[in-house]
Amino acid sequence: MTIELIIIFHGRGANPDFTINELVYQLQETKPSIIVVHPDSLSIALAAAREVGLPSERIILFDVKDIHNHHATIATLVEFGARNKTTYTERILKPGEGKTKLAFLSFSSGTTGQPKVC
């Protein structure tokens, strides 16, 4: 599987009043393949993912003690990788391609309207 984009959503997000609709907006804007989320925000991530059609299996949890959930965690992914000796081939960008490929998207706080992608 090729991962094109991952959204990392921790706590209640960058804004303490983060809502499902705000996460839906970010998911619609970025079209991620995977969401990595803190367990405290799982319900928000699940609702937003459902809204945009991202399967719940694409939600990965940060490792937190005493979390019993059916979602994969960072630790379970590391264990899976250690058991399955597949090799990773680094993608080498073609000349000039670095100008059009993004490694990190950051949303503004949205204090003056919809958050802007920076």
N, C-alpha and C positions, 0 to 999 in steps of 0.2 A: 504494500500500500504506500502511495506517495502522500505525504502530509504537506499540504500547501500552506496552511496557516493554523496556528494554535492561539486561542484566547486564554489568558490566565486571569482568573477572577478570584480574588482573595477577600475574605471577610465580607463586608457589604459593598465592596468595590471602592473606587477612588473617592466617590461621593458617599457620605454617610446616609443619604436619602435614596440610594440607588434602588430602582424599581425593576420589575420584570420588563416593563416597556422599554426602559433605558437599555437593558441588556439585549432585548430583541433588536433595538435600533443598531447596536454595535454588531450583533450577529448578521443582520441584514447588510450592513455596510462592508463587513470584512469577509463574510462567507467562510468561516473557519471549518476545518475538518474535525477538530478536537477542541474540547474545552477542558482546562485543568482548573479545578475549583476547590476551595476550602470546604470541608463538610458542613460548616455552619451556613453556607450559602447554596447548598445542594438543591433545596426546594426552588429557589429563584432560578438557578441554572436549568433545572429540569423543565420548569414551566416555559422559560424562554426558548430552550432548545425545541420543545414540543411545538411552540408557536411557529418556528422557522423550518421545522421538518428535519432537525438534526437528531439522529437516533440517540437514545439514552446510553447505549453502549459506547458512544463517543465522548462521554463525560468521565474524566479521570479525577480521582480525589487526591489531594495532598495527604500525606501520611500523618495521622493524628492518633495518639493513643486511645484505646478503647472504642474505636469506631468499628461497628459491625454493620457492613453494608454490602450489597451485591455488586457495587461498582468497583472497577479496578482502581488500584492506588499506584502511586509512583513505585512503591516497593514491589508490588506484584508485577509491574512491567519490567523492572530490573531483573527480578527472578526469572521471568519468562525469557528475557534476552540472554541470561546466563545459561539457561537450559537449552536454548535453541541456537546452535552455532552458525547462524546465518551471518554472512559478511555484509557490511555496509559499504556501499560505493559512494564516496563523496561526490556530490554534483559540482562540477567545475563550470563556472560561468564562462560563456563565450565572450570574446572581446566586445566591450561596450554594453554588455547585458547588465552589468552592475548598476547602470544608471536607471534601469527600469524595474529591477527586482528589489522588493523591500524585505528587510530582516526584522523590523520592529515597527509597529503602529502604536501610537499613543493618542488617546482621546483627551481633549481638554475637559475641564470640569463642567462645562455647560452652564456656567453662571449667567450668561447673557443669551441663552437659548439652547438649541440642540448642541451637544458636544461636537467639536470639530476634530477630525482626524489629523494628527500632526505627524 
